[in-house]
Amino acid sequence: QMADPFLYNTGERSKYGCLGHEVQIEHIKAYVCRPSFSTDKAVIVIHDIFGWLFPDIRYIVDLIAGHGYITICPDFFKGTDPWKTTDHWADFADWMKHHDPMKVDKEADVVFKYLQEQCGATKIGVVGFSWGGMAAHHLMLKNPQLAAGVSLYGSIIRDSEERYNLLNPTFFIFGEKDHTISLNQITLLEEKLNQYCKVAYKIKVYPGQVHGFAQLKPEDMKPDDKPYIEEARKDMMDWIKMFI
């Protein structure tokens, strides 16, 4: 049953006071947080199924901005409803049909233009979580302007050569106890990247961690998980800093 790893009630999450602000860019809204100094480095954060308003993803945006990057999380659902945990998992496949993580190119292009023309960004990376991890993987295959990417527990889909021919360095982060991604799939990903990928890549599996582990805010972390969450975030930032 797919429900188990996702059963955290979005209504009971701790509130979060965001540091950034919302902007309208052409047909999409986005949450932006800038560092305290001017920079030409930017990171696009791609949200999970809970959407761009979810406190955890805004926390991540602010976290990355704190490392010195103009950080932006666009609404890749374009104003449509994110997944709500009150919904039935039986409806999930149908919801996914209307929210395809492989169809983010148009929105990514709009955000690129904004970052380059309005923010003066010349080096841009992408970080995506779950649904967004799949979208980030897709964009790293399609968009040579992205200098580096991090895909966090994005399901591994489509076993074809073009799925592994990444254009720029990409880091794949997984939880060992993720019910949605088997260790066999991760092994296959490693084999295929080894075969087809011509750029730097990295795969890391974090012990005992379930789907969605790396987004948790400090007050929502369990003590046993905290070291792994912090390690995953540090690894994510180290990867970005290496290439952007």
VEXNUDO-441336 format. One record per residue (C-alpha): residue in one letter; x, y, z. Coordinates in steps of 0.5 Angstrom, whole numbers, padded with zeros to 4 digits, always signed. Layout:
<sites>
AXYZ/...
</sites>
This chain:
<sites>
Q+0000+0000+0000/M+0003+0007-0002/A+0000+0011+0003/D+0004+0009+0009/P+0010+0014+0008/F+0006+0020+0006/L+0001+0020+0012/Y+0003+0026+0015/N-0003+0031+0016/T-0001+0037+0013/G-0006+0041+0017/E-0002+0039+0024/R+0005+0041+0021/S+0008+0047+0025/K+0007+0054+0022/Y+0013+0057+0019/G+0014+0065+0018/C+0017+0066+0011/L+0023+0070+0010/G+0022+0071+0003/H+0016+0074-0001/E+0011+0072-0007/V+0012+0075-0014/Q+0008+0074-0020/I+0012+0072-0027/E+0008+0071-0033/H+0003+0066-0032/I+0005+0063-0025/K+0006+0065-0018/A+0013+0064-0014/Y+0016+0064-0008/V+0023+0068-0008/C+0028+0069-0002/R+0034+0073-0003/P+0041+0073+0001/S+0043+0079+0004/F+0048+0081-0001/S+0048+0081-0009/T+0050+0075-0013/D+0049+0072-0020/K+0048+0065-0017/A+0041+0062-0017/V+0037+0056-0015/I+0030+0053-0017/V+0027+0049-0012/I+0021+0044-0014/H+0016+0043-0009/D+0013+0036-0008/I+0006+0034-0009/F+0004+0039-0003/G+0005+0045-0007/W+0009+0051-0007/L+0005+0054-0001/F+0007+0048+0004/P+0011+0051+0010/D+0017+0045+0009/I+0018+0047+0002/R+0019+0055+0004/Y+0023+0053+0010/I+0028+0050+0005/V+0028+0056+0000/D+0030+0060+0006/L+0035+0055+0008/I+0038+0055+0001/A+0038+0063+0000/G+0042+0063+0007/H+0048+0060+0003/G+0048+0066-0001/Y+0043+0064-0007/I+0037+0067-0010/T+0032+0062-0009/I+0026+0061-0012/C+0020+0056-0012/P+0015+0057-0017/D+0008+0054-0017/F+0009+0048-0022/F+0002+0047-0021/K+0000+0053-0024/G-0006+0055-0019/T-0009+0048-0019/D-0010+0044-0013/P-0004+0041-0010/W-0005+0034-0007/K-0009+0034+0000/T-0008+0028+0005/T-0015+0028+0006/D-0016+0025-0001/H-0016+0018-0003/W-0010+0015-0005/A-0014+0011-0010/D-0015+0018-0014/F-0007+0019-0014/A-0006+0016-0021/D-0011+0020-0024/W-0009+0027-0020/M-0002+0025-0023/K-0004+0025-0030/H-0006+0032-0029/H+0000+0034-0026/D+0006+0031-0030/P+0013+0032-0027/M+0016+0031-0034/K+0012+0037-0037/V+0015+0043-0033/D+0019+0045-0039/K+0015+0051-0040/E+0015+0054-0033/A+0022+0053-0032/D+0023+0057-0038/V+0019+0063-0035/V+0023+0062-0029/F+0030+0062-0032/K+0028+0068-0036/Y+0026+0072-0030/L+0032+0070-0026/Q+0037+0072-0032/E+0033+0078-0034/Q+0030+0081-0027/C+0035+0078-0022/G+0042+0078-0026/A+0043+0071-0025/T+0048+0067-0029/K+0049+0061-0026/I+0043+0057-0024/G+0042+0050-0021/V+0036+0046-0019/V+0033+0042-0013/G+0027+0038-0013/F+0024+0034-0008/S+0019+0028-0009/W+0015+0030-0015/G+0020+0035-0016/G+0026+0030-0015/M+0023+0027-0022/A+0022+0034-0025/A+0029+0036-0023/H+0032+0029-0026/H+0028+0031-0032/L+0030+0038-0033/M+0037+0036-0032/L+0036+0032-0038/K+0033+0037-0042/N+0036+0044-0040/P+0044+0045-0041/Q+0043+0052-0038/L+0042+0048-0031/A+0049+0048-0028/A+0048+0043-0023/G+0042+0039-0020/V+0040+0035-0014/S+0034+0030-0014/L+0031+0028-0008/Y+0027+0022-0007/G+0024+0023-0014/S+0021+0016-0017/I+0026+0013-0022/I+0021+0012-0028/R+0022+0010-0035/D+0028+0005-0037/S+0031+0008-0043/E+0038+0011-0045/E+0036+0018-0045/R+0033+0018-0038/Y+0041+0017-0036/N+0044+0022-0041/L+0045+0028-0036/L+0047+0034-0039/N+0050+0037-0032/P+0052+0034-0025/T+0047+0031-0022/F+0046+0028-0015/F+0041+0023-0013/I+0039+0023-0005/F+0034+0017-0003/G+0032+0014+0004/E+0033+0007+0005/K+0026+0006+0008/D+0023+0010+0002/H+0016+0005+0001/T+0016+0009-0006/I+0023+0007-0009/S+0026+0000-0008/L+0033-0001-0007/N+0033-0005-0013/Q+0031+0001-0017/I+0037+0005-0014/T+0042+0000-0016/L+0039+0000-0023/L+0040+0008-0023/E+0047+0007-0021/E+0048+0002-0027/K+0045+0006-0032/L+0048+0012-0030/N+0055+0009-0030/Q+0053+0006-0037/Y+0050+0012-0040/C+0052+0019-0036/K+0058+0023-0039/V+0058+0028-0033/A+0059+0028-0025/Y+0054+0024-0022/K+0053+0022-0015/I+0048+0017-0011/K+0047+0017-0004/V+0042+0013+0001/Y+0041+0015+0008/P+0040+0010+0013/G+0033+0009+0016/Q+0030+0015+0012/V+0023+0015+0009/H+0020+0019+0004/G+0020+0026+0005/F+0025+0026+0010/A+0030+0032+0008/Q+0025+0037+0008/L+0023+0037+0015/K+0023+0043+0019/P+0027+0043+0026/E+0021+0042+0030/D+0018+0037+0026/M+0025+0032+0026/K+0025+0026+0031/P+0032+0026+0034/D+0034+0019+0031/D+0033+0022+0024/K+0036+0029+0025/P+0043+0027+0024/Y+0041+0024+0017/I+0037+0030+0015/E+0042+0035+0017/E+0047+0031+0013/A+0043+0030+0007/R+0042+0038+0007/K+0049+0039+0008/D+0051+0034+0002/M+0046+0038-0002/M+0049+0044-0001/D+0056+0042-0002/W+0054+0039-0009/I+0051+0046-0011/K+0057+0050-0008/M+0062+0045-0012/F+0058+0047-0019/I+0055+0054-0018/
</sites>
